[in-house]
Amino acid sequence: MMQAANKIRILWTDDEIDLLTPHIIFLKERGYDVTVTTNGVDTLELLRTSYFDLIFLDEHMPGLSGIETLNKIRQINGIIPVVMVTKSEDEKVMDMAIGSKIADYLIKPVKPNQVLLSIKKSLESRELISRETTSAYQVEFRELGDGINSAKTYREWEDVYKKLVFWELELERLKDPGMYEVFRMQKTEAGQGFSRFIRSNYLSWFSGDHSGSPLISPDVFREHIIPLVSGGNKVFVIVIDNLRLDQWRMLYPVISEYYMATNDGLYCSILPTATQYARNSLFAGLMPGEIGRLYPGLWVGDEDEGGKNLHEEELLKLQLKRLGMDMRVHYEKVVHARSGKKLTENFANLLNYDLVVIVYNFIDLLSHANTDLEMIRELAENDSAYRSLILSWFRHSRLLDFIKLLAEKDITLVFTTDHGSVRVSNPVKVVGDRKTSVNLRYKTGRNLNYNKKEVFEVRDPQLAYLPKPDVSYGYIFALSEDFFAYPNNYNYYVNYYRNTFQHGGVSMEEMMVPLAVMKPK
């Protein structure tokens, strides 16, 4: 005889309860505590004085009907699961019941196993899902580990990362700290392996045979976006600065009410994975060193004063000109609520363009606020909370309103970003002069002192197509979850920045970022 782990209390209301005696016995034999009533009035009286985990409620009863009783139950207890049991298959009755937020709906005559399944769906589904998810991950754990240890190409690492993101989102729903900690250890192992891969292979992507190199920042418009416009589509490109794959997986179900992805992939952000480099490269269709050489007036280096991303529109139009593309282009950057509102108000005018590119800075601003503001650090203290905060913003954003408008006009939508971010935890000491760049995930300068084993160093920036102001200039990049810290005031510096979200360095989260082409439903 199977016993319920904890005594679950069930209230069953039916004016013909005597006919259900076999069902009651069936449930009691399986460890459930079942109380019966024959009318809605008695049910409501019991609910005012007693606790129940679940109610089975007959829809057709003399006196208070099932629907009327259900409405009054909700006034007493708004969260108790209610399973409606009825002889009627009338759609109106079903709609009324479902509209009252019932847990399940059974049509008479019901079988004992149907009742048992309904209980499990209503009360034990979380436990069952948790058990099945844990079991599935345990099976996948070894396969994922083998994939991490054997990955030799970028494509193989991309496959590993997609699987890790899938399991991270699955396991966080379980609220099982032990299992999630096992996953975290495996993800850390993967991050370290990916860092070793980048150290060994990144520079080779820019020399010799390019067959193993991925789609990178300067390729995106030329290979994926411009062909869409050339094919006769009106294309809107939304670039959410600092968007990671796991965050995109949270946003996609909301967007999918209006759009479906015809190509939901990834591309690889260049190094440094920072807005100044990655986004300028995205719009220019050039590596940063090439931008500085061809358009010196449009490149602002780390040592130079002024904004680093003030020429994105010019760089995009220059890319289109180099490619011989004659199209009407509009570029806009949304940095606050007012500009988001302006975007929707100007919607009709935007339809006159062939290509519209919109940069949304919310997540990047949130990332910086996570470092600087204690309240935001508490709200986004880990990856799960960070995702939740981003999802909450998106659900109530002007951006979602804008996407709804696009879907009504049969507009092709491209969703992407310039780079991601990673939650840092491990300090790595570095020493530099006063002109050394301030970013925590990469450093540029002439007199950098560091442990070569702890970083990815590019001593000749030209090999990575990066700007090189003089002969002694070099770059170093933090790996996995590391961040750079200066020896001076070391403890304060480490405690302030540990567990914040940073970008600029080498990690799966920063480099492998979303690129989705979407069509209206």
PyMOL commands that set and color helices and strands:
alter all, ss='L'
color gray80, all
select helices_A, chain A and resi 17-29+40-49+66-76+91-99+112-150+154-172+177-206+217-230+245-255+275-284+288-294+296-298+312-322+337-345+347-350+362-372+374-379+383-395+398-408+452-454+461-464+490-497+508-511
alter helices_A, ss='H'
color red, helices_A
select strands_A, chain A and resi 9-13+33-37+54-58+82-86+104-107+235-240+259-268+329-334+355-360+412-416+422-423+426-431+442-445+449-450+455-458+474-478+482-485+501-502+512-520
alter strands_A, ss='S'
color yellow, strands_A
deselect
rebuild
show_as cartoon
